[in-house]
Amino acid sequence: MSKTILAVDDSGSLRQMVVFTLKSVGYTVVEAVDGEEALELAQKQIFDLILTDQNMPKMDGLTLTRALRAMPQYRRVPILILTTESSDEMKARGRAAGANGWMVKPFDPRRLIEVTGKVLGRS
């Protein structure tokens, strides 16, 4: 059965690249334009992985991560932050919020597939 990933980014072109990359290896991908929309979708459906940007209008990635971690059904779901932010301080804040990993944009499609496979238990 295909794993379902929620891709959250306010950049349409970046979401398109993420969707194209992940669908090319068999994942089902649902898109959200910001943290608020992502949270709404996450309440209606359980995702196998959340891939979120950090800097977005309405609700940023860390706030979204904390909100998801507060929901029992998302305590163990992997959350990866895909962002232009690369400082150690931001990564530490991401870990503190409950994120499982951090990828810096622009991303390498092969690396995204590799990291996604790792956190979803695919080799």
All heavy atoms as an XYZ file, in Angstrom:
951
protein
N       0.843     -1.195      0.000
C       0.000      0.000      0.000
C       0.883      1.252      0.000
O       1.881      1.307      0.702
C      -0.901      0.000      1.233
C      -2.076      0.926      1.091
S      -3.207      0.748      2.490
C      -2.848      2.279      3.353
N       0.476      2.218     -0.771
C       1.247      3.456     -0.902
C       1.176      4.287      0.381
O       0.139      4.386      1.012
C       0.681      4.271     -2.065
O       1.293      5.535     -2.117
N       2.306      4.857      0.760
C       2.352      5.753      1.918
C       1.862      7.126      1.462
O       2.126      7.543      0.339
C       3.785      5.889      2.434
C       4.378      4.578      2.908
C       4.059      4.334      4.346
C       4.845      3.152      4.888
N       4.418      2.792      6.214
N       1.167      7.824      2.352
C       0.639      9.149      2.027
C       1.405     10.224      2.788
O       1.552     10.149      4.005
C      -0.867      9.230      2.351
O      -1.528      8.166      1.659
C      -1.465     10.549      1.897
N       1.887     11.199      2.029
C       2.703     12.278      2.577
C       1.973     13.606      2.429
O       1.385     13.873      1.378
C       4.050     12.341      1.825
C       4.828     11.028      2.042
C       4.883     13.554      2.275
C       6.052     10.871      1.158
N       2.020     14.426      3.474
C       1.467     15.775      3.409
C       2.625     16.733      3.171
O       3.565     16.791      3.968
C       0.739     16.127      4.710
C       0.154     17.533      4.798
C      -0.855     17.803      3.680
C      -0.496     17.765      6.154
N       2.588     17.440      2.037
C       3.628     18.418      1.685
C       3.083     19.823      1.934
O       2.100     20.226      1.317
C       4.023     18.256      0.219
N       3.731     20.559      2.845
C       3.257     21.878      3.250
C       4.280     22.944      2.867
O       5.399     22.937      3.363
C       3.031     21.939      4.783
C       2.288     23.216      5.162
C       2.309     20.701      5.292
N       3.895     23.836      1.955
C       4.794     24.923      1.559
C       3.959     26.005      0.900
O       3.064     25.707      0.122
C       5.859     24.412      0.580
C       7.086     25.318      0.550
O       6.924     26.530      0.263
O       8.198     24.823      0.803
N       4.273     27.273      1.207
C       3.519     28.368      0.595
C       3.982     28.632     -0.837
O       3.319     29.355     -1.575
C       3.588     29.646      1.446
C       5.023     30.084      1.722
O       5.882     29.210      1.922
O       5.278     31.298      1.751
N       5.082     28.024     -1.256
C       5.570     28.189     -2.629
C       4.999     27.088     -3.512
O       5.308     25.908     -3.328
C       7.106     28.133     -2.656
O       7.549     27.836     -3.974
N       4.162     27.481     -4.467
C       3.549     26.521     -5.374
C       4.566     25.748     -6.189
O       4.434     24.540     -6.383
N       5.609     26.431     -6.644
C       6.611     25.755     -7.476
C       7.402     24.741     -6.653
O       7.728     23.656     -7.136
C       7.546     26.765     -8.141
O       8.188     27.560     -7.164
N       7.681     25.070     -5.405
C       8.402     24.115     -4.563
C       7.513     22.910     -4.251
O       7.971     21.769     -4.300
C       8.905     24.743     -3.267
C       9.970     23.801     -2.705
C      11.361     24.336     -2.944
C       9.730     23.434     -1.296
N       6.238     23.155     -3.948
C       5.313     22.033     -3.697
C       5.257     21.126     -4.923
O       5.291     19.909     -4.793
C       3.903     22.540     -3.372
C       3.662     22.818     -1.920
C       2.194     22.909     -1.553
N       1.339     23.445     -2.585
C       1.103     24.741     -2.785
N       1.682     25.655     -2.026
N       0.296     25.131     -3.752
N       5.206     21.740     -6.113
C       5.166     20.947     -7.348
C       6.386     20.043     -7.469
O       6.260     18.877     -7.846
C       5.142     21.881     -8.567
C       3.794     21.990     -9.213
C       3.857     22.905    -10.435
O       4.666     23.838    -10.524
N       2.996     22.641    -11.379
N       7.556     20.575     -7.156
C       8.795     19.777     -7.226
C       8.765     18.631     -6.220
O       9.149     17.507     -6.544
C      10.025     20.659     -6.960
C      10.456     21.462     -8.173
S      11.750     22.695     -7.811
C      12.829     21.882     -6.671
N       8.305     18.903     -5.017
C       8.211     17.875     -3.972
C       7.222     16.792     -4.410
O       7.523     15.602     -4.338
C       7.793     18.491     -2.612
C       7.396     17.416     -1.604
C       8.912     19.350     -2.041
N       6.052     17.216     -4.876
C       5.011     16.273     -5.311
C       5.524     15.406     -6.459
O       5.417     14.174     -6.420
C       3.716     17.027     -5.726
C       2.734     16.093     -6.426
C       3.061     17.666     -4.508
N       6.121     16.035     -7.465
C       6.641     15.305     -8.623
C       7.695     14.277     -8.184
O       7.667     13.118     -8.583
C       7.233     16.289     -9.639
C       7.854     15.606    -10.830
C       7.049     15.131    -11.865
C       9.223     15.414    -10.900
C       7.622     14.480    -12.953
C       9.800     14.766    -11.983
C       8.995     14.293    -13.017
N       8.626     14.723     -7.334
C       9.711     13.857     -6.855
C       9.164     12.649     -6.100
O       9.551     11.509     -6.365
C      10.671     14.655     -5.941
O      11.221     15.744     -6.692
C      11.801     13.791     -5.419
N       8.255     12.887     -5.157
C       7.753     11.799     -4.316
C       6.784     10.877     -5.050
O       6.784      9.668     -4.836
C       7.134     12.361     -3.035
C       8.134     13.080     -2.119
C       7.429     13.734     -0.953
C       9.226     12.133     -1.633
N       5.971     11.443     -5.947
C       5.046     10.607     -6.730
C       5.816      9.704     -7.681
O       5.381      8.602     -7.978
C       4.049     11.475     -7.503
C       2.900     11.951     -6.640
C       1.829     12.648     -7.458
C       0.607     12.918     -6.594
N      -0.419     13.676     -7.334
N       7.000     10.181     -8.133
C       7.789      9.399     -9.088
C       8.276      8.079     -8.487
O       8.620      7.159     -9.213
C       8.983     10.214     -9.597
O      10.002     10.292     -8.608
N       8.312      7.986     -7.149
C       8.724      6.737     -6.508
C       7.549      6.056     -5.792
O       7.749      5.200     -4.930
C       9.927      6.937     -5.547
C      11.192      7.253     -6.338
C       9.658      8.009     -4.515
N       6.327      6.450     -6.136
C       5.146      5.722     -5.677
C       4.407      6.231     -4.457
O       3.465      5.588     -3.998
N       4.809      7.372     -3.914
C       4.073      7.906     -2.767
C       2.828      8.644     -3.240
O       2.792      9.185     -4.341
C       4.935      8.883     -1.960
C       6.123      8.252     -1.286
C       7.420      8.576     -1.673
C       5.962      7.335     -0.248
C       8.527      8.005     -1.056
C       7.064      6.756      0.375
C       8.339      7.090     -0.035
O       9.429      6.531      0.577
N       1.816      8.696     -2.373
C       0.655      9.543     -2.590
C       0.972     10.842     -1.852
O       1.411     10.799     -0.702
C      -0.613      8.896     -1.986
O      -0.799      7.627     -2.623
C      -1.841      9.763     -2.192
N       0.773     11.995     -2.513
C       1.125     13.265     -1.877
C      -0.078     14.205     -1.870
O      -0.727     14.404     -2.889
C       2.312     13.954     -2.604
C       2.752     15.194     -1.838
C       3.489     12.991     -2.759
N      -0.372     14.750     -0.696
C      -1.434     15.731     -0.522
C      -0.735     17.054     -0.223
O       0.243     17.086      0.510
C      -2.376     15.327      0.640
C      -3.425     16.399      0.904
C      -3.032     13.981      0.340
N      -1.245     18.150     -0.805
C      -0.600     19.455     -0.637
C      -1.392     20.385      0.284
O      -2.616     20.345      0.298
C      -0.483     20.159     -1.994
C       0.342     19.419     -3.011
C       0.304     20.110     -4.374
O       0.695     21.290     -4.444
O      -0.128     19.472     -5.342
N      -0.647     21.230      1.017
C      -1.250     22.298      1.819
C      -0.405     23.550      1.612
O       0.814     23.460      1.488
C      -1.275     21.916      3.299
N      -1.059     24.722      1.562
C      -0.336     25.973      1.296
C       0.257     26.623      2.542
O       1.110     27.488      2.443
C      -1.221     27.018      0.556
C      -1.639     26.500     -0.803
C      -2.435     27.396      1.390
N      -0.207     26.212      3.731
C       0.346     26.754      4.974
C       0.003     25.826      6.131
O      -0.715     24.843      5.957
C      -0.154     28.186      5.237
C      -1.668     28.283      5.351
O      -2.296     27.396      5.970
O      -2.239     29.257      4.841
N       0.525     26.151      7.307
C       0.317     25.319      8.482
C      -1.137     25.157      8.876
O      -1.547     24.090      9.327
N      -1.934     26.217      8.715
C      -3.355     26.149      9.074
C      -4.077     25.109      8.222
O      -4.827     24.286      8.734
C      -4.028     27.519      8.874
C      -4.011     28.348     10.121
C      -4.698     29.697      9.945
O      -5.489     29.892      9.004
O      -4.422     30.570     10.786
N      -3.850     25.173      6.899
C      -4.491     24.208      6.003
C      -3.995     22.793      6.312
O      -4.761     21.828      6.320
C      -4.223     24.555      4.530
C      -4.978     23.637      3.587
C      -4.672     23.855      2.108
O      -3.704     24.584      1.776
O      -5.392     23.267      1.283
N      -2.702     22.662      6.602
C      -2.116     21.360      6.922
C      -2.781     20.753      8.158
O      -3.102     19.566      8.186
C      -0.615     21.502      7.149
N      -2.991     21.574      9.170
C      -3.609     21.110     10.412
C      -5.047     20.638     10.151
O      -5.468     19.607     10.673
C      -3.586     22.242     11.445
C      -3.506     21.855     12.908
C      -2.422     20.816     13.176
C      -3.305     23.078     13.765
N      -5.781     21.387      9.330
C      -7.148     20.980      8.958
C      -7.133     19.618      8.274
O      -7.931     18.740      8.599
C      -7.768     22.009      7.999
C      -8.471     23.145      8.689
C      -8.952     24.203      7.686
O      -9.464     23.821      6.606
O      -8.800     25.395      7.994
N      -6.228     19.451      7.306
C      -6.131     18.182      6.574
C      -5.740     17.041      7.517
O      -6.268     15.939      7.419
C      -5.111     18.298      5.430
C      -5.523     19.179      4.258
C      -4.322     19.491      3.369
C      -6.641     18.525      3.442
N      -4.819     17.319      8.445
C      -4.329     16.301      9.375
C      -5.409     15.835     10.351
O      -5.325     14.745     10.908
C      -3.118     16.826     10.135
N      -6.433     16.673     10.553
C      -7.532     16.283     11.440
C      -8.531     15.378     10.716
O      -9.281     14.660     11.342
C      -8.219     17.525     12.001
C      -7.347     18.167     13.073
C      -7.736     19.601     13.401
O      -8.417     20.273     12.645
N      -7.275     20.084     14.533
N      -8.517     15.413      9.382
C      -9.457     14.616      8.585
C      -8.852     13.304      8.116
O      -9.571     12.397      7.722
C      -9.896     15.414      7.346
C     -10.655     16.675      7.676
C     -10.973     17.442      6.406
C     -11.582     18.789      6.745
N     -11.289     19.795      5.750
N      -7.538     13.216      8.095
C      -6.852     12.066      7.517
C      -5.526     11.862      8.239
O      -4.903     12.823      8.651
C      -6.618     12.381      6.026
C      -5.768     11.402      5.286
C      -5.542     11.817      3.815
O      -6.046     12.840      3.362
N      -4.788     11.026      3.112
N      -5.100     10.605      8.352
C      -3.790     10.331      8.970
C      -2.757     10.201      7.854
O      -2.938      9.421      6.920
C      -3.807      9.015      9.787
C      -4.824      9.098     10.925
C      -2.407      8.724     10.343
C      -4.446      9.981     12.076
N      -1.689     10.962      7.961
C      -0.602     10.899      6.978
C       0.535     10.061      7.554
O       0.705      9.994      8.764
C      -0.117     12.304      6.627
C      -1.159     13.115      5.917
C      -1.974     13.998      6.610
C      -1.364     12.969      4.551
C      -2.964     14.727      5.966
C      -2.345     13.686      3.888
C      -3.151     14.564      4.599
N       1.323      9.448      6.676
C       2.458      8.631      7.102
C       3.692      9.487      7.358
O       4.616      9.070      8.049
C       2.776      7.582      6.030
C       1.610      6.636      5.832
O       1.274      5.910      6.784
O       1.008      6.637      4.739
N       3.700     10.692      6.769
C       4.832     11.612      6.902
C       4.344     13.023      6.623
O       3.520     13.232      5.735
C       5.929     11.255      5.890
C       7.071     12.259      5.680
C       7.964     12.368      6.907
C       7.919     11.862      4.479
N       4.854     13.985      7.379
C       4.578     15.401      7.124
C       5.900     16.034      6.708
O       6.905     15.890      7.393
C       4.062     16.144      8.389
C       2.946     15.379      9.099
C       3.659     17.579      8.025
C       1.596     15.404      8.486
N       5.871     16.728      5.585
C       7.043     17.436      5.068
C       6.641     18.907      5.035
O       5.751     19.283      4.275
C       7.311     16.916      3.655
C       8.626     17.226      2.992
C       9.786     16.690      3.805
C       8.650     16.600      1.605
N       7.226     19.733      5.891
C       6.770     21.118      5.972
C       7.898     22.145      5.832
O       9.019     21.913      6.254
C       6.011     21.377      7.302
O       5.542     22.738      7.320
C       6.891     21.155      8.529
N       7.530     23.263      5.236
C       8.412     24.419      5.155
C       8.419     25.057      6.551
O       7.518     24.801      7.358
C       7.828     25.393      4.107
C       8.693     26.628      3.887
O       9.888     26.595      4.218
O       8.168     27.621      3.365
N       9.404     25.877      6.857
C       9.421     26.596      8.131
C       8.739     27.955      7.989
O       7.813     28.270      8.701
C      10.854     26.758      8.657
C      11.047     27.783      9.765
C      10.105     27.606     10.962
O       9.526     26.553     11.203
N       9.924     28.680     11.716
N       9.183     28.777      7.021
C       8.673     30.142      6.907
C       7.458     30.218      5.991
O       7.583     30.159      4.783
C       9.788     31.059      6.389
C      10.986     31.042      7.315
O      10.845     31.158      8.516
N      12.163     30.872      6.755
N       6.266     30.316      6.622
C       5.011     30.410      5.876
C       4.096     31.410      6.562
O       4.196     31.613      7.763
C       4.294     29.046      5.859
C       5.051     27.930      5.187
S       4.135     26.372      5.252
C       4.319     25.918      6.999
N       3.180     32.012      5.783
C       2.196     32.909      6.412
C       1.231     32.099      7.283
O       1.137     30.886      7.133
C       1.465     33.525      5.212
C       1.708     32.606      4.072
C       3.019     31.924      4.342
N       0.532     32.757      8.178
C      -0.473     32.186      9.080
C       0.117     31.289     10.158
O      -0.079     31.546     11.328
C      -1.570     31.428      8.321
C      -2.431     32.320      7.465
C      -3.571     31.520      6.858
C      -4.333     32.359      5.847
N      -5.273     31.560      5.092
N       0.818     30.204      9.773
C       1.395     29.296     10.773
C       2.685     28.713     10.213
O       2.679     28.108      9.156
C       0.409     28.162     11.085
C       0.903     27.222     12.164
S      -0.142     25.751     12.401
C      -1.642     26.466     13.043
N       3.798     28.907     10.948
C       5.079     28.394     10.454
C       5.256     26.906     10.772
O       4.429     26.306     11.455
C       6.249     29.237     10.977
C       6.467     29.104     12.483
O       6.064     28.086     13.086
O       7.065     30.027     13.069
N       6.333     26.340     10.264
C       6.575     24.912     10.393
C       6.742     24.421     11.823
O       6.265     23.344     12.174
N       7.411     25.213     12.669
C       7.610     24.801     14.063
C       6.293     24.811     14.828
O       6.019     23.908     15.621
C       8.640     25.689     14.772
C      10.075     25.610     14.237
C      10.993     26.517     15.047
C      10.595     24.189     14.244
N       5.464     25.822     14.578
C       4.149     25.903     15.222
C       3.292     24.729     14.765
O       2.614     24.086     15.576
C       3.463     27.248     14.890
O       4.353     28.304     15.252
C       2.152     27.412     15.640
N       3.333     24.421     13.475
C       2.599     23.274     12.933
C       3.087     21.978     13.585
O       2.282     21.142     14.002
C       2.769     23.201     11.412
C       2.239     21.923     10.744
C       0.731     21.782     10.947
C       2.579     21.915      9.256
N       4.400     21.823     13.692
C       4.977     20.610     14.283
C       4.495     20.428     15.724
O       4.056     19.341     16.106
C       6.524     20.667     14.228
O       6.921     20.760     12.856
C       7.157     19.438     14.858
N       4.534     21.516     16.507
C       4.063     21.435     17.898
C       2.578     21.073     17.960
O       2.162     20.272     18.795
C       4.325     22.755     18.637
C       5.790     22.923     19.045
C       5.991     24.114     19.969
N       5.885     25.383     19.264
C       6.909     25.996     18.670
N       8.118     25.480     18.736
N       6.731     27.134     18.038
N       1.776     21.669     17.065
C       0.332     21.395     17.046
C       0.063     19.928     16.681
O      -0.803     19.281     17.281
C      -0.370     22.326     16.050
N       0.814     19.406     15.709
C       0.646     18.003     15.322
C       1.065     17.068     16.455
O       0.386     16.080     16.739
C       1.465     17.684     14.068
C       0.940     18.290     12.764
C       1.999     18.188     11.671
C      -0.359     17.619     12.323
N       2.176     17.373     17.105
C       2.668     16.523     18.203
C       1.688     16.498     19.377
O       1.689     15.556     20.168
C       4.047     16.987     18.686
C       5.161     16.697     17.692
C       5.354     15.209     17.493
N       6.463     14.911     16.603
C       6.417     14.045     15.602
N       5.315     13.372     15.358
N       7.474     13.832     14.846
N       0.852     17.526     19.493
C      -0.146     17.571     20.567
C      -1.335     16.651     20.268
O      -2.126     16.345     21.157
C      -0.633     19.009     20.765
N      -1.460     16.201     19.012
C      -2.554     15.311     18.614
C      -2.086     13.857     18.781
O      -1.041     13.493     18.248
C      -2.936     15.577     17.151
C      -3.442     16.990     16.898
S      -3.398     17.466     15.134
C      -4.591     16.339     14.430
N      -2.854     13.031     19.525
C      -2.424     11.644     19.784
C      -2.051     10.871     18.511
O      -1.072     10.132     18.508
C      -3.641     11.006     20.469
C      -4.440     12.141     20.996
C      -4.140     13.338     20.145
N      -2.793     11.068     17.436
C      -2.527     10.318     16.199
C      -1.242     10.763     15.485
O      -0.790     10.094     14.562
C      -3.729     10.368     15.246
C      -4.072     11.743     14.685
C      -5.020     12.563     15.558
O      -4.906     12.579     16.775
N      -5.954     13.267     14.925
N      -0.644     11.876     15.918
C       0.589     12.363     15.277
C       1.809     12.342     16.205
O       2.831     12.917     15.894
C       0.382     13.765     14.687
C      -0.353     13.676     13.374
C      -1.706     13.925     13.297
C       0.313     13.272     12.212
C      -2.396     13.785     12.097
C      -0.357     13.127     11.013
C      -1.706     13.386     10.963
O      -2.369     13.244      9.779
N       1.692     11.666     17.336
C       2.832     11.617     18.264
C       4.036     10.923     17.646
O       5.162     11.252     17.938
C       2.430     10.907     19.561
C       1.484     11.784     20.358
C       1.735     11.739     21.841
N       0.861     12.726     22.482
C      -0.298     12.417     23.034
N      -0.722     11.175     23.080
N      -1.036     13.367     23.584
N       3.781      9.901     16.795
C       4.871      9.108     16.235
C       5.081      9.276     14.730
O       5.983      8.668     14.166
C       4.627      7.624     16.520
C       4.778      7.268     17.984
C       4.762      5.772     18.175
N       5.177      5.190     19.426
C       5.147      5.696     20.636
N       4.754      6.903     20.805
N       5.539      5.022     21.694
N       4.249     10.068     14.099
C       4.376     10.265     12.644
C       5.609     11.123     12.359
O       5.794     12.168     12.984
C       3.101     10.938     12.071
C       3.287     11.340     10.610
C       1.900      9.995     12.209
N       6.482     10.687     11.438
C       7.672     11.490     11.139
C       7.316     12.868     10.558
O       6.413     12.969      9.724
C       8.433     10.663     10.100
C       7.778      9.333     10.052
C       6.414      9.468     10.646
N       8.019     13.878     11.025
C       7.852     15.239     10.507
C       9.232     15.735     10.075
O      10.167     15.747     10.873
C       7.253     16.194     11.570
C       5.869     15.698     12.022
C       7.174     17.623     11.018
C       5.264     16.474     13.184
N       9.339     16.109      8.807
C      10.583     16.653      8.274
C      10.366     18.116      7.917
O       9.342     18.475      7.326
C      11.001     15.908      7.002
C      11.381     14.434      7.150
C      11.691     13.840      5.778
C      12.580     14.273      8.072
N      11.315     18.961      8.258
C      11.222     20.376      7.908
C      12.166     20.627      6.734
O      13.341     20.282      6.791
C      11.539     21.269      9.130
C      10.477     21.006     10.213
C      11.567     22.740      8.724
C      10.603     21.809     11.477
N      11.581     21.171      5.670
C      12.316     21.457      4.434
C      12.310     22.982      4.303
O      11.263     23.584      4.112
C      11.572     20.812      3.258
C      12.158     20.975      1.868
C      13.534     20.350      1.773
C      11.234     20.335      0.837
N      13.477     23.601      4.456
C      13.494     25.058      4.584
C      14.810     25.666      4.108
O      15.795     24.949      3.937
C      13.246     25.450      6.065
O      13.237     26.862      6.197
C      14.304     24.857      6.984
N      14.821     26.973      3.928
C      16.060     27.680      3.592
C      16.879     27.939      4.855
O      18.044     28.264      4.781
C      15.756     29.038      2.908
O      14.859     29.760      3.749
C      15.139     28.837      1.541
N      16.248     27.789      6.021
C      16.925     28.018      7.310
C      17.916     26.893      7.572
O      17.550     25.730      7.544
C      15.902     28.011      8.450
C      14.823     29.045      8.327
C      15.185     30.342      9.012
O      16.225     30.402      9.682
O      14.418     31.293      8.865
N      19.158     27.242      7.849
C      20.136     26.176      8.069
C      20.941     26.336      9.357
O      21.853     25.563      9.612
C      21.090     26.105      6.875
O      21.773     27.335      6.746
N      20.590     27.318     10.193
C      21.378     27.534     11.410
C      21.155     26.405     12.417
O      20.081     25.801     12.470
C      20.996     28.872     12.055
O      19.719     28.781     12.666
N      22.187     26.143     13.211
C      22.090     25.114     14.248
C      20.987     25.453     15.248
O      20.315     24.573     15.762
C      23.429     24.955     14.984
C      24.484     24.306     14.091
O      24.101     23.642     13.096
O      25.677     24.463     14.374
N      20.819     26.757     15.503
C      19.790     27.191     16.460
C      18.402     26.803     15.947
O      17.577     26.293     16.699
C      19.868     28.713     16.662
C      18.889     29.205     17.704
C      18.323     30.600     17.414
O      18.916     31.326     16.601
O      17.283     30.928     18.007
N      18.137     27.039     14.651
C      16.831     26.680     14.081
C      16.633     25.167     14.101
O      15.548     24.685     14.388
C      16.690     27.206     12.648
C      16.280     28.653     12.543
S      14.760     29.089     13.448
C      13.511     28.310     12.435
N      17.695     24.417     13.807
C      17.597     22.951     13.829
C      17.278     22.463     15.244
O      16.467     21.562     15.430
C      18.890     22.311     13.323
C      19.081     22.502     11.825
C      20.413     21.934     11.378
C      20.655     22.267      9.918
N      21.992     21.926      9.471
N      17.911     23.088     16.237
C      17.656     22.727     17.639
C      16.207     23.049     18.002
O      15.539     22.263     18.686
C      18.617     23.473     18.566
N      15.702     24.186     17.529
C      14.306     24.552     17.791
C      13.367     23.552     17.114
O      12.318     23.211     17.647
C      14.019     25.980     17.318
C      14.653     27.017     18.245
C      14.468     28.441     17.766
N      13.069     28.776     17.599
C      12.636     29.784     16.828
N      13.496     30.536     16.172
N      11.352     30.038     16.722
N      13.772     23.086     15.919
C      12.981     22.082     15.210
C      12.896     20.789     15.992
O      11.814     20.216     16.160
N      14.047     20.332     16.497
C      14.076     19.099     17.307
C      13.226     19.266     18.569
O      12.479     18.363     18.943
C      15.507     18.726     17.686
C      16.233     17.956     16.585
C      17.546     17.365     17.079
N      18.498     18.387     17.527
C      19.308     19.062     16.725
N      19.311     18.844     15.423
N      20.136     19.962     17.218
N      13.357     20.436     19.205
C      12.590     20.702     20.428
C      11.090     20.681     20.150
O      10.297     20.244     20.990
C      13.009     22.040     21.035
N      10.691     21.119     18.956
C       9.270     21.141     18.589
C       8.770     19.736     18.254
O       7.573     19.485     18.225
C       9.053     22.073     17.402
N       9.717     18.824     17.967
C       9.312     17.452     17.664
C       9.609     16.993     16.255
O       9.174     15.922     15.841
N      10.345     17.799     15.486
C      10.676     17.401     14.111
C      11.700     16.263     14.127
O      12.576     16.229     14.979
C      11.231     18.590     13.327
N      11.571     15.337     13.177
C      12.493     14.199     13.088
C      13.710     14.510     12.233
O      14.717     13.821     12.311
C      11.794     12.985     12.460
C      10.628     12.531     13.290
O       9.570     13.131     13.237
N      10.831     11.492     14.074
N      13.602     15.518     11.361
C      14.715     15.821     10.481
C      14.576     17.186      9.861
O      13.537     17.849      9.968
N      15.653     17.606      9.193
C      15.765     18.960      8.661
C      16.454     18.873      7.321
O      17.535     18.293      7.233
C      16.619     19.763      9.640
C      16.521     21.232      9.475
C      17.241     21.989      8.602
C      15.689     22.126     10.192
N      16.905     23.304      8.738
C      15.941     23.409      9.711
C      14.732     21.958     11.199
C      15.282     24.530     10.201
C      14.090     23.068     11.685
C      14.362     24.346     11.181
N      15.857     19.385      6.270
C      16.504     19.435      4.962
C      16.525     20.869      4.472
O      15.539     21.588      4.624
C      15.748     18.567      3.955
C      15.925     17.082      4.192
S      15.157     16.111      2.893
C      16.247     16.471      1.528
N      17.642     21.270      3.909
C      17.790     22.651      3.458
C      17.473     22.767      1.973
O      17.863     21.938      1.172
C      19.214     23.166      3.781
C      19.395     24.592      3.293
C      19.463     23.099      5.289
N      16.692     23.818      1.637
C      16.365     24.120      0.235
C      17.512     24.919     -0.366
O      18.120     25.694      0.353
C      15.118     25.007      0.138
C      13.841     24.411      0.593
C      12.769     25.462      0.356
C      11.588     25.319      1.259
N      10.676     26.436      1.167
N      17.745     24.849     -1.654
C      17.055     23.963     -2.592
C      17.468     22.517     -2.327
O      18.613     22.251     -1.982
C      17.539     24.431     -3.956
C      18.850     25.094     -3.699
C      18.776     25.645     -2.300
N      16.504     21.600     -2.457
C      16.798     20.210     -2.128
C      17.195     19.421     -3.368
O      16.825     19.755     -4.480
C      15.585     19.567     -1.434
C      14.391     19.377     -2.341
C      14.212     18.192     -3.060
C      13.439     20.375     -2.479
C      13.114     18.013     -3.890
C      12.332     20.208     -3.314
C      12.180     19.022     -4.019
N      17.941     18.359     -3.131
C      18.327     17.426     -4.182
C      17.241     16.345     -4.195
O      17.026     15.689     -3.172
C      19.701     16.838     -3.830
C      20.088     15.664     -4.714
O      19.417     15.413     -5.730
O      21.071     14.987     -4.377
N      16.535     16.159     -5.323
C      15.456     15.168     -5.380
C      15.874     13.770     -4.893
O      15.125     13.126     -4.161
C      15.061     15.138     -6.855
C      15.420     16.507     -7.350
C      16.655     16.884     -6.588
N      17.076     13.332     -5.258
C      17.537     12.002     -4.816
C      17.656     11.944     -3.296
O      17.320     10.948     -2.665
C      18.886     11.643     -5.462
C      18.764     11.264     -6.925
C      20.096     10.810     -7.490
N      21.195     11.723     -7.172
C      21.606     12.715     -7.961
N      21.033     12.920     -9.125
N      22.609     13.495     -7.601
N      18.143     13.023     -2.713
C      18.300     13.092     -1.252
C      16.926     13.087     -0.570
O      16.740     12.436      0.453
C      19.086     14.357     -0.893
C      19.282     14.576      0.587
C      20.597     13.974      1.085
N      20.702     14.201      2.523
C      20.610     13.225      3.422
N      20.439     11.987      3.057
N      20.710     13.505      4.712
N      15.967     13.794     -1.156
C      14.616     13.828     -0.596
C      14.020     12.408     -0.602
O      13.440     11.971      0.393
C      13.714     14.787     -1.392
C      12.265     14.865     -0.894
C      12.188     15.431      0.524
C      11.420     15.714     -1.830
N      14.197     11.700     -1.702
C      13.692     10.320     -1.815
C      14.372      9.425     -0.777
O      13.727      8.625     -0.098
C      13.895      9.780     -3.256
C      12.965     10.526     -4.217
C      13.676      8.269     -3.310
C      13.291     10.328     -5.694
N      15.678      9.598     -0.637
C      16.468      8.797      0.309
C      16.016      9.039      1.758
O      15.756      8.091      2.507
C      17.941      9.184      0.138
C      18.926      8.424      0.990
C      20.328      9.029      0.856
O      20.807      9.202     -0.290
O      20.922      9.344      1.892
N      15.907     10.307      2.141
C      15.520     10.658      3.516
C      14.084     10.218      3.792
O      13.784      9.659      4.852
C      15.698     12.181      3.765
C      15.089     12.606      5.095
C      17.176     12.540      3.720
N      13.205     10.441      2.820
C      11.804     10.033      2.966
C      11.716      8.519      3.167
O      11.026      8.042      4.063
C      10.998     10.461      1.717
O      11.096     11.879      1.576
C       9.539     10.093      1.857
N      12.457      7.782      2.354
C      12.465      6.326      2.463
C      12.968      5.863      3.817
O      12.421      4.933      4.421
N      13.998      6.556      4.317
C      14.577      6.205      5.618
C      13.556      6.386      6.743
O      13.366      5.488      7.548
C      15.795      7.096      5.897
C      17.045      6.311      6.142
C      18.227      7.217      6.424
C      19.400      6.795      5.580
N      20.400      7.792      5.401
N      12.911      7.552      6.787
C      11.972      7.807      7.900
C      10.704      6.971      7.777
O      10.040      6.725      8.769
C      11.629      9.308      8.086
C      12.843     10.107      8.477
C      10.932      9.892      6.892
N      10.377      6.519      6.564
C       9.188      5.683      6.387
C       9.532      4.196      6.429
O       8.671      3.355      6.194
C       8.483      6.027      5.060
C       7.777      7.378      5.063
C       7.243      7.706      3.693
C       6.658      7.408      6.097
N      10.799      3.874      6.691
C      11.196      2.484      6.824
C      11.317      1.727      5.515
O      11.241      0.514      5.463
N      11.502      2.474      4.411
C      11.755      1.862      3.104
C      13.251      1.908      2.881
O      13.875      2.906      3.197
C      11.131      2.723      1.997
C       9.781      2.331      1.534
C       9.526      3.129      0.261
N       8.159      2.946     -0.185
C       7.677      3.540     -1.256
N       8.425      4.356     -1.950
N       6.431      3.336     -1.626
N      13.800      0.874      2.285
C      15.251      0.955      2.042
C      15.517      1.481      0.646
O      14.669      1.470     -0.200
C      15.904     -0.394      2.251
O      15.147     -1.398      1.638
